[in-house]
Amino acid sequence: MLRIGVPLAWMVLYLALAILLPRFTLYTQLIFYVGLIVWFRRDFSMPQFLRGIGNVRYLIGVLLTAAGLYLCYQLTDLLSEKIFMTTAEGTISVVYYTTFELLLFSLSTIFLMPIAEELFFRKAMVCMTEGMGFFLLTACVSTLLYALSQAHGWLGVMEYLIIGLPLLLSYVLTRNIYVPILAHMIVLLIIKVPNIVYDLARMMLR
C-alpha cells in the first residue's frame, strides 16, 4: 500500500501546485519525476536498459510501441485541432523563459518523464499476477491516473487515455518495462525536439 500510496499523494501535491502556481510547473514537474524515479529506483537498472538495445526482439517491441504511440499522438492532434477545435484541452502546460529553463524542460520531458511514468503508472500499478479481473481493474485505474496527471479538462484526459494505451499494451505484452520507456523517449524526441530547437533559436536571437 505504501509503495503506491506515497507516489499518489506526491502526484496530488504536484497537480495542486500545477494549478495554483502554473509559473513554477517546470520545477514542480521536475521534482515530481525525480521523486518517482528515486522512489522506484529498485525497478530500474541503467545497465539492463542499455543491454536491451542490442537485442533484436527488444528493438522490434520498441519500434512497434513507438509507432503505435506516435499514431496515437497524431490522433489526439486531430481531435484537438480538427474535431474539437473550440474545446480547451485542459492539459497541464509548462512555461519556460530562459535557456536554462528550456534545458531543464528538455531533460524533464524527454528523459525523466518516460522513466518516471512507466515505472509508476505501468510497472508499479498494473498487476498481472492476481487474475484477469484484478488486472483489468489496475490497468484501467493506472491509465486513468496517467491521463489525470497530464490534464484536468475532459478533452485532455481523453487524449491521454488514448496515448496511454500503446504504452500499457507494450508493457503487458512484453512484460519488460524498458520497452515502453525507450519507445516513449523516442516518440518524445521526435515530437518535442523541433519545438525545442525553434524556441532555443528564438531565445538566442533576442
Secondary structure by P-SEA (a helix, b strand, c coil): caaaaaaaaaaaaaaaaaaacccaaaaaaaaaaaaaaaaacccccaaaaaaacccaaaaaaaaaaaaaaaaaaaaaaaaacccccccccccbbbbbccaaaaaaaaaacccaaaaaaaaccccccccccccaaaaaaaaaaaaaaaaaaccccaaaaaaaaaaaaaaaaaaaaaccaaaaaaaaaaaaaaccaaaaaaaaaaaaac
